[in-house]
Amino acid sequence: MAIKRPAKSRGTPVRHTSTSAPVRHINVMPLPQMRAGESYVGWLCKNRACGLVIAISPQPAAGQPAAAEFDDPLSAIKCLHCGNEDLYRWSARGEHLYSAGSPSP
């Protein structure tokens, strides 16, 4: 004789409310302004086929005050070279040498 058991999937799904993380708007430097052989502050693209520098646009000296620092937010940034969009930590940025056609080491 078989024992009848209730199906687990018949219950009501649990709904979780998610809190939104602080969003940081990052101005990325356009490709025509970047010169091969110069160093830029930013990230390397996480796409293995690309690996080129995603540079942060420099802020104007006078004008807007510095943005408030968050704990270490993730920012979704789209690579201008390959179009790959990925998450980057603000603290992971660094100074990288830009080479126009080939990936950086």
Summary of the structure (lengths in Angstrom):
residues: 105
radius of gyration: 21.7
end to end distance: 67.3
largest distance: 82.3
contacts: 188
relative contact order: 0.27
helix: 9%
strand: 24%
